[in-house]
């Protein structure tokens, strides 16, 4: 029997996709925890979110999805299907990849986010003359997403490193090429809403949560905190991801 660790990994690679205004740096603490537990991790800076890219403001959702798909395909070719993690608005490019290439993914984890329906637009009411959407003032942001658990130092770092979200990403409609993603093992990490809230909203057909009912193998896990658990509870979030990565490897 072969003992090649690449054929029998103890944990699947984890790909971490950040939400709006964020690059791969947003996952730094989680990546450190994963590395300490021997879990390979890649934190993604999506097209449009690199401040050094002179064309970043013109990047769209399709650009992000293609970039992510290529990365996931490379990792899957080397080590097997990955654990794909989507935080917040990162769920749209993740969904695009899941619709196209579900075979590349062993497990999906939505962090204070969830599955999205075909045709979903990030910001359908964004004015036509807006070229990009910067991080809003915190009093305004706090009305849209919970800031619970974040320190003053973390908020300052968020403000200093945030990159405006390209308008094309927010205006471009999600197009799912297939529905194989519905059969993937998946976890929703419920932070600013409880799992009971999510389940209730999904059963009532709330537009934001209705696609949850389409996922056939879904586990809802409560991690009470604000909308950015990778900062407020990085060790707990990482522990959950380690368990999913090992579980995915055990499934083969």
Secondary structure as the mmCIF struct_conf table of DSSP 4:
data_model
#
loop_
_struct_conf.conf_type_id
_struct_conf.id
_struct_conf.beg_label_comp_id
_struct_conf.beg_label_asym_id
_struct_conf.beg_label_seq_id
_struct_conf.end_label_comp_id
_struct_conf.end_label_asym_id
_struct_conf.end_label_seq_id
TURN_TY1_P TURN_TY1_P1 UNK A 5 UNK A 7
BEND BEND1 UNK A 8 UNK A 8
BEND BEND2 UNK A 10 UNK A 11
STRN STRN1 UNK A 14 UNK A 17
TURN_TY1_P TURN_TY1_P2 UNK A 20 UNK A 21
HELX_RH_3T_P HELX_RH_3T_P1 UNK A 24 UNK A 27
HELX_RH_AL_P HELX_RH_AL_P1 UNK A 28 UNK A 36
TURN_TY1_P TURN_TY1_P3 UNK A 37 UNK A 38
STRN STRN2 UNK A 41 UNK A 44
TURN_TY1_P TURN_TY1_P4 UNK A 47 UNK A 48
TURN_TY1_P TURN_TY1_P5 UNK A 51 UNK A 52
TURN_TY1_P TURN_TY1_P6 UNK A 54 UNK A 55
HELX_RH_3T_P HELX_RH_3T_P2 UNK A 56 UNK A 58
HELX_RH_AL_P HELX_RH_AL_P2 UNK A 61 UNK A 79
BEND BEND3 UNK A 80 UNK A 81
STRN STRN3 UNK A 82 UNK A 87
HELX_RH_3T_P HELX_RH_3T_P3 UNK A 88 UNK A 90
HELX_RH_AL_P HELX_RH_AL_P3 UNK A 91 UNK A 100
HELX_RH_3T_P HELX_RH_3T_P4 UNK A 102 UNK A 104
STRN STRN4 UNK A 105 UNK A 111
BEND BEND4 UNK A 112 UNK A 112
TURN_TY1_P TURN_TY1_P7 UNK A 118 UNK A 119
STRN STRN5 UNK A 121 UNK A 121
TURN_TY1_P TURN_TY1_P8 UNK A 122 UNK A 125
TURN_TY1_P TURN_TY1_P9 UNK A 128 UNK A 129
STRN STRN6 UNK A 132 UNK A 133
HELX_LH_PP_P HELX_LH_PP_P1 UNK A 134 UNK A 137
HELX_RH_AL_P HELX_RH_AL_P4 UNK A 138 UNK A 144
BEND BEND5 UNK A 145 UNK A 145
TURN_TY1_P TURN_TY1_P10 UNK A 148 UNK A 149
HELX_RH_AL_P HELX_RH_AL_P5 UNK A 152 UNK A 161
HELX_LH_PP_P HELX_LH_PP_P2 UNK A 164 UNK A 164
STRN STRN7 UNK A 165 UNK A 166
HELX_RH_AL_P HELX_RH_AL_P6 UNK A 167 UNK A 171
BEND BEND6 UNK A 172 UNK A 172
STRN STRN8 UNK A 173 UNK A 173
HELX_LH_PP_P HELX_LH_PP_P3 UNK A 174 UNK A 174
BEND BEND7 UNK A 177 UNK A 177
BEND BEND8 UNK A 179 UNK A 179
HELX_RH_3T_P HELX_RH_3T_P5 UNK A 180 UNK A 183
BEND BEND9 UNK A 184 UNK A 184
STRN STRN9 UNK A 186 UNK A 190
BEND BEND10 UNK A 191 UNK A 193
HELX_RH_AL_P HELX_RH_AL_P7 UNK A 195 UNK A 203
TURN_TY1_P TURN_TY1_P11 UNK A 204 UNK A 205
TURN_TY1_P TURN_TY1_P12 UNK A 207 UNK A 209
HELX_RH_3T_P HELX_RH_3T_P6 UNK A 210 UNK A 214
BEND BEND11 UNK A 216 UNK A 217
STRN STRN10 UNK A 218 UNK A 222
BEND BEND12 UNK A 225 UNK A 225
BEND BEND13 UNK A 227 UNK A 227
HELX_RH_AL_P HELX_RH_AL_P8 UNK A 229 UNK A 232
BEND BEND14 UNK A 233 UNK A 233
HELX_RH_AL_P HELX_RH_AL_P9 UNK A 234 UNK A 251
#
